[in-house]
Amino acid sequence: PVARVGAAGGIVGGSVGNSLLGFVSASFMPPSYAISATSYGGSLHLWSSSAPCSPPPPLALSFSPLPGCTGHFRGVTCVSWSPCGSYLLSCSEDHTTRMWSPTRGGRWLEVGRPQVHGYAVSAVCCVGDGGERRHRFVSGADEKQLRVFDAPKATLKTLKRLTPYEAGDEDDEEGRAERAFLPSLGLSNKAGDGQVEDEVEEDVELTKAGDEGGGVLSERDLGVASLWPETGKLYGHDSEILSLASTAQSLERSSPNIVVVSACKARDAKDAALRLWRVGVGVCLKVLDGGHKSSVTCLSFDPTGTVLVSSGKDRRVCVWSVDADCVDEAENKSKLESATDSAHKRILWGLSFCNTKEPTFVSGSRDMTAKVWRVNADFSLSNLHSVKFESSVTACAFALPHNPLLCAVGLEDGGLKLISFNEDFSSHEEVLSIEGAHVATVKKVAWRPGGDEMVLASCGLDHAVKVNRITSI
């Protein structure tokens, strides 16, 4: 052979979700000896060569990696913004969690692949700021535990170089690993400060390729050099994780401590119990039981972070009071306050609080309706308004804090709609409809926190993550 291009593994054993199982096809790209190849994991790899593609062939060739087309290659299940709004995380059935950010030129790119897992990842939520360390997230997959990740120094440097948004200061780098690696036959990313010496020279070349591509990282950079170290696991559920929510983006959070709530697949009341976590100290604050009898598919905190609503397959909407401070489970005052049966005719897929004086939230269901509910002083619910759609409602989110009366709705047919309510929620107006925003079911919608622009992220089973800038309503 005159050249060897690519490597099936990565740093210290490589990553299962990158290209550990090798390449399945490759071809030259004339007029030079440039090569494109697809890996078993669905990624596209590109290499360039300066030699012209003409006879006679050279006796030796050298290749450099090029930025390729990136993105998920199976259904995307969840998206979550960082509290500072500088980047977006997405997770997928392709076993990865990916990070997206705009460059200073306005292009949205995949700038990291924090988690490469052995299971389909079903939920992700950012938990930085407040009582938690910045640039931290929790993910749940088709396994029984939650995993906690902290950004390495390499990721913070990439964000500072690429993004126009505030990504952090020098204090954020204190105590962080330089980067992470995934051991052979392992599922937990490890801090890699002193364990990647053999790869240093090659990674310098990869970083240069990213710089020459205007900040676009090569596929190998993303799959190997952009992992986040796993800093903890949260145990307690007896089945696969299904949904997550946190108070990180609660605008008027009454406690400095950020809490995360999780739910798993369930066939009985025991497994349907929610778990409330303080991620920074790795403690389960409370097991929230007695509310549901089957899988909980959607969760939402109010703007103060003291009220939680949950629902799912049993069509029951439960309202919980949340104590974010007491770490003693026996003394924690979080509890079920009310439960409303048959809130919809079919399973609920979405819940979202809005930023109004009275606690108000929207619910979306397979029965093709979205309903607006008011949480009364005694925690009972009053149905204020209903909106009928032509397809099942699979995701919903109010536009906090830009327009508290504007709600984004994702549909099973792939459409996105923006619904504006009047102040007492007695009527509504459809202000924008994006037909075919996705070509399969929309799984999640999320508004970017902070900033002057209204930016809406969505993901779906069509393998796509989309970011829309709403310029006028």
C-alpha positions in Angstrom: 0.0 0.0 0.0 1.1 3.6 -0.7 -0.9 5.1 2.2 -3.0 4.2 5.2 -5.9 6.6 6.0 -8.0 6.8 9.1 -8.0 4.7 12.2 -10.8 2.5 13.5 -10.2 3.4 17.1 -9.5 6.5 19.1 -7.7 7.6 22.2 -7.0 4.6 24.5 -9.3 2.2 22.9 -11.5 4.5 20.8 -15.2 5.2 21.1 -17.9 2.7 20.2 -20.1 5.4 18.6 -17.3 6.9 16.5 -15.7 4.3 14.2 -14.5 1.5 16.3 -16.3 -1.0 14.1 -14.5 0.3 11.0 -15.5 1.7 7.6 -18.2 0.3 5.3 -17.5 2.2 2.1 -15.0 4.6 0.6 -14.3 6.4 -2.7 -12.0 8.9 -4.4 -13.1 12.4 -5.1 -11.4 13.6 -8.3 -9.5 15.7 -9.4 -7.1 14.8 -6.5 -6.7 11.7 -4.4 -9.2 13.0 -1.9 -11.2 10.3 -0.1 -14.6 10.1 1.4 -15.6 7.2 3.6 -18.6 6.2 5.8 -18.1 4.4 9.0 -20.3 1.7 10.6 -21.5 4.3 13.1 -23.0 6.5 10.3 -20.4 9.2 10.2 -18.9 10.7 7.1 -15.1 11.1 7.0 -13.1 13.2 4.5 -9.4 13.4 3.7 -7.5 15.6 1.3 -4.3 15.0 -0.7 -2.4 17.5 -2.8 -1.4 14.8 -5.4 -3.3 15.0 -8.7 -5.5 12.1 -9.6 -3.8 11.1 -12.8 -1.5 8.3 -14.0 1.0 7.2 -13.1 -0.1 6.8 -9.4 2.5 8.2 -6.9 4.6 5.8 -4.9 3.5 7.4 -1.6 0.6 9.6 -0.5 -0.1 11.7 2.5 -3.6 12.7 3.6 -5.1 15.4 6.0 -8.5 15.2 7.6 -11.2 17.6 6.4 -14.4 18.8 8.1 -17.3 16.6 7.0 -21.1 16.6 7.2 -22.0 15.8 10.8 -25.2 15.2 12.8 -27.3 12.4 14.2 -28.0 9.3 12.2 -31.0 8.1 14.1 -34.0 9.7 15.8 -33.2 12.7 18.1 -35.0 12.4 21.4 -34.3 15.6 23.3 -32.6 19.0 23.2 -31.5 21.3 26.1 -30.0 24.8 26.1 -27.2 25.7 28.4 -28.4 28.3 31.0 -26.2 30.9 29.3 -27.6 30.1 25.9 -24.1 29.7 24.3 -24.7 26.1 23.1 -27.4 23.5 22.6 -27.2 19.8 23.6 -29.0 17.1 21.7 -29.3 13.3 22.4 -30.3 10.5 20.1 -31.1 6.9 19.5 -27.7 6.8 17.8 -26.1 6.5 21.3 -24.6 10.0 21.3 -25.1 13.4 22.9 -23.9 16.3 20.7 -23.2 20.0 21.2 -24.2 22.7 18.7 -23.2 26.3 18.7 -23.2 29.3 16.3 -19.9 30.6 15.1 -19.2 34.4 15.0 -20.2 34.3 11.4 -23.6 33.0 12.3 -23.3 29.4 11.1 -24.6 26.7 13.5 -22.1 23.8 13.8 -21.6 20.6 15.8 -18.7 21.7 18.0 -18.5 18.7 20.3 -19.7 15.2 21.1 -19.7 15.1 24.9 -21.1 11.6 25.2 -20.7 8.5 23.1 -22.7 5.7 24.8 -23.6 2.1 24.3 -27.3 2.7 24.7 -29.9 5.0 23.0 -29.9 8.3 24.9 -33.4 9.4 25.7 -33.1 12.6 27.7 -30.6 15.4 28.5 -30.8 18.5 30.6 -28.2 21.2 31.4 -27.8 22.0 35.1 -25.0 24.7 35.2 -25.2 28.0 37.1 -26.7 28.6 40.5 -25.6 26.1 43.1 -24.2 23.9 40.3 -21.0 24.2 38.4 -21.3 25.8 35.0 -21.2 23.7 31.8 -22.6 20.5 33.4 -25.3 18.2 32.1 -27.2 15.1 33.1 -28.3 12.5 30.6 -30.5 9.4 30.8 -30.5 6.4 28.5 -31.9 2.9 28.1 -30.3 2.0 31.4 -31.2 2.5 35.0 -28.8 5.2 36.1 -28.3 8.9 35.2 -24.9 10.1 34.2 -23.4 13.5 35.0 -20.8 15.2 32.8 -18.6 18.3 33.3 -17.1 20.2 30.4 -13.3 19.8 30.0 -10.9 22.7 29.3 -10.7 21.8 25.7 -14.4 22.4 25.2 -14.3 25.8 27.0 -11.5 26.9 24.7 -13.4 25.8 21.6 -16.5 27.8 22.8 -14.5 30.9 23.5 -12.9 30.6 20.0 -16.1 30.0 18.1 -19.2 31.3 19.8 -20.3 35.0 20.0 -22.1 34.3 23.3 -20.5 34.4 26.8 -19.2 30.9 27.5 -17.5 31.5 30.8 -14.3 33.0 32.3 -11.0 31.7 33.5 -12.4 30.6 36.8 -14.6 28.1 35.0 -11.4 26.1 34.0 -10.2 25.6 37.5 -10.2 22.0 38.5 -11.4 20.7 35.2 -9.8 17.9 33.2 -8.0 18.9 30.0 -10.3 16.5 28.1 -11.7 13.0 28.3 -11.4 9.5 26.7 -13.5 6.4 26.5 -11.7 3.2 27.7 -11.9 0.0 25.7 -15.1 -1.9 26.5 -16.3 0.9 28.8 -19.3 3.2 28.8 -17.9 5.9 31.2 -15.8 8.8 29.9 -12.7 9.2 31.9 -10.6 12.4 32.5 -7.6 12.1 30.1 -5.0 14.6 31.4 -2.0 12.3 31.3 -3.2 9.4 29.3 -3.1 10.6 25.7 0.6 11.3 25.1 0.7 9.0 22.1 -2.0 10.9 20.4 -0.8 14.5 21.0 1.1 14.9 17.7 -1.8 13.6 15.6 -4.3 15.8 17.5 -2.3 19.0 16.7 -2.8 18.2 13.0 -6.5 17.7 13.6 -6.9 20.9 15.4 -5.2 22.8 12.6 -7.7 21.1 10.2 -10.5 22.5 12.3 -9.0 26.0 12.3 -8.6 25.9 8.5 -12.3 24.9 8.1 -13.4 28.1 9.8 -14.0 26.3 13.1 -15.6 23.2 11.7 -14.1 20.2 13.5 -13.2 17.0 11.6 -15.2 13.8 12.3 -12.3 12.4 14.3 -12.0 15.5 16.3 -15.6 15.2 17.3 -15.6 11.5 17.9 -12.4 11.4 19.9 -11.2 14.8 21.2 -14.4 16.5 22.3 -15.7 14.0 24.9 -16.7 15.3 28.4 -15.5 13.4 31.5 -18.2 11.7 33.4 -18.1 12.9 37.0 -20.9 10.9 38.6 -23.8 8.5 38.4 -27.2 8.8 40.0 -28.7 5.4 41.0 -32.3 4.6 42.1 -34.5 3.8 39.1 -35.4 0.2 38.3 -36.0 0.7 34.6 -34.8 2.7 31.6 -34.7 6.5 32.0 -37.5 8.2 30.0 -37.6 12.0 30.9 -35.7 14.7 32.7 -36.2 18.3 33.8 -34.3 20.8 35.8 -34.7 24.2 37.5 -31.6 25.6 35.7 -33.7 27.9 33.5 -36.3 28.9 36.1 -36.3 32.7 35.7 -37.3 33.5 39.3 -35.8 30.6 41.1 -36.4 31.0 44.9 -33.5 28.7 45.8 -29.9 29.0 44.6 -29.8 25.2 44.4 -30.6 23.6 41.1 -32.6 20.4 41.2 -33.2 17.7 38.6 -36.2 15.4 38.4 -36.2 12.1 36.5 -38.7 9.5 35.5 -38.3 6.0 34.0 -40.4 3.5 32.0 -43.0 2.0 34.3 -45.8 -0.5 34.4 -46.8 0.0 38.0 -46.9 2.7 40.7 -43.6 1.7 42.2 -41.6 2.3 39.0 -43.7 5.4 38.1 -42.2 7.3 41.1 -40.2 10.4 40.3 -36.8 11.1 41.8 -35.7 14.6 42.8 -31.9 15.1 42.7 -29.2 17.6 43.8 -26.6 16.7 41.2 -23.7 18.7 42.6 -23.7 16.6 45.8 -25.0 13.4 44.2 -28.0 13.1 46.5 -31.6 12.0 45.9 -33.6 14.6 47.8 -36.9 12.8 47.6 -38.7 9.9 45.9 -42.0 11.4 44.7 -44.4 8.5 44.7 -48.2 8.1 44.9 -48.8 10.2 41.8 -48.7 8.0 38.7 -49.3 4.4 37.9 -47.5 4.2 34.5 -44.7 5.9 32.6 -44.2 9.6 33.1 -43.3 11.2 29.7 -43.2 14.9 30.5 -42.1 17.1 33.3 -41.9 20.9 33.9 -40.9 23.3 36.7 -42.6 26.6 37.2 -40.4 29.8 37.0 -39.8 29.8 40.8 -38.6 26.2 40.8 -40.9 25.4 43.7 -43.8 23.7 41.7 -43.4 20.7 39.4 -46.0 19.2 37.1 -45.8 15.7 35.6 -47.9 13.5 33.3 -47.7 10.7 30.9 -49.3 7.5 29.9 -52.0 7.5 32.6 -53.3 10.9 31.4 -53.0 12.1 35.0 -51.5 15.6 35.7 -49.9 15.7 39.1 -48.8 18.9 40.9 -45.9 18.6 43.3 -44.4 21.2 45.7 -40.5 21.1 45.6 -38.1 21.6 48.4 -34.7 22.2 46.8 -32.7 22.9 49.9 -33.1 20.0 52.4 -30.7 17.1 51.5 -32.1 14.8 54.2 -34.7 12.7 52.3 -36.7 12.0 55.5 -36.9 15.8 56.2 -37.4 17.1 52.7 -40.8 18.6 52.3 -41.4 17.9 48.6 -44.8 16.2 48.1 -47.8 15.6 45.9 -50.3 18.5 46.2 -53.0 17.5 43.7 -53.8 15.1 40.9 -56.2 15.6 38.0 -57.4 12.5 36.3 -58.2 12.2 32.6 -56.7 15.6 31.8 -56.6 14.5 28.1 -58.2 11.6 26.2 -54.8 10.1 25.2 -51.3 10.0 26.5 -49.6 13.4 27.2 -46.3 14.2 25.5 -45.5 17.8 26.6 -45.8 20.2 29.5 -44.4 23.7 29.8 -44.9 26.5 32.4 -45.2 30.1 31.2 -43.8 33.2 32.9 -47.0 34.8 34.2 -48.0 36.1 37.6 -50.4 33.2 38.2 -48.7 29.8 37.7 -50.0 28.6 34.3 -48.8 25.8 32.0 -49.7 24.1 28.8 -50.1 20.4 28.1 -49.9 18.6 24.8 -51.4 15.2 24.0 -51.9 12.5 21.4 -55.6 13.5 21.3 -54.5 16.4 19.0 -55.1 19.1 21.6 -53.1 21.5 23.7 -54.7 22.7 27.0 -53.8 25.7 29.2 -54.1 25.1 32.9 -54.0 27.4 35.9 -52.6 26.2 39.2 -54.8 27.6 41.9 -53.8 28.6 45.5 -54.9 25.1 46.8 -52.9 23.5 43.9 -56.0 22.3 42.1 -56.1 22.8 38.3 -58.5 24.9 36.2 -58.6 24.4 32.5 -58.5 27.9 30.9 -58.4 27.1 27.2 -58.0 24.3 24.6 -56.4 24.4 21.1 -57.2 21.8 18.5 -54.7 20.7 15.9 -54.8 18.4 12.9 -52.1 16.1 14.3 -51.0 14.8 17.7 -49.2 17.3 19.9 -45.8 15.8 20.8 -43.9 18.8 22.2 -44.7 22.3 23.6 -42.8 25.2 25.2 -43.6 28.8 26.2 -41.2 31.4 24.9 -39.5 32.4 28.2 -38.6 35.2 28.8 -39.1 36.9 25.5 -42.9 36.6 25.1 -44.6 34.8 28.0 -47.8 34.3 26.0 -46.2 32.7 23.0 -46.1 28.9 22.8 -44.3 26.7 20.3 -46.0 23.4 19.5 -44.5 20.4 17.8 -46.7 17.9 16.0 -46.5 14.2 15.1 -46.6 15.0 11.4 -43.4 17.1 11.8 -45.0 20.5 11.8 -44.2 23.4 14.1 -46.7 26.1 15.1 -46.5 29.2 17.2 -49.6 30.0 19.2 -50.2 33.4 20.9 -52.6 33.7 23.7 -54.3 36.7 25.2 -53.6 37.8 28.7 -56.4 35.7 30.4 -55.8 32.7 28.1 -59.4 32.8 26.9 -58.5 32.9 23.2 -55.5 32.2 20.9 -54.1 33.1 17.5 -51.9 31.0 15.3 -49.1 33.4 14.4 -46.8 31.1 12.5 -47.0 27.7 11.0 -44.0 25.8 9.6 -45.4 22.9 7.7 -42.9 20.1 7.3 -40.3 21.6 9.7 -39.5 18.0 10.3 -40.4 15.0 8.1 -41.1 12.9 11.1 -42.5 13.3 14.7 -41.2 16.3 16.6 -39.8 15.1 19.9 -38.8 18.3 21.7 -38.9 22.1 21.3 -36.9 24.5 23.4 -36.4 28.3 23.4 -32.9 29.7 23.9 -32.6 31.5 27.2 -31.4 35.1 27.4 -30.3 37.3 24.5 -32.3 39.7 22.4 -33.3 37.3 19.7 -36.0 34.6 19.8 -34.3 31.4 18.9 -36.3 28.1 18.8 -34.6 24.7 18.7 -36.5 21.5 17.7 -35.6 17.9 17.2 -37.4 14.9 15.7 -37.4 11.3 14.6 -36.1 12.4 11.2 -32.6 12.5 12.7 -32.6 16.4 12.6 -31.8 19.2 15.0 -33.1 22.5 13.7 -32.6 26.0 15.1 -35.0 28.7 13.9 -34.6 32.5 14.5 -38.0 34.1 14.9 -37.6 37.6 13.5 -41.1 39.0 13.8 -44.5 37.9 15.2 
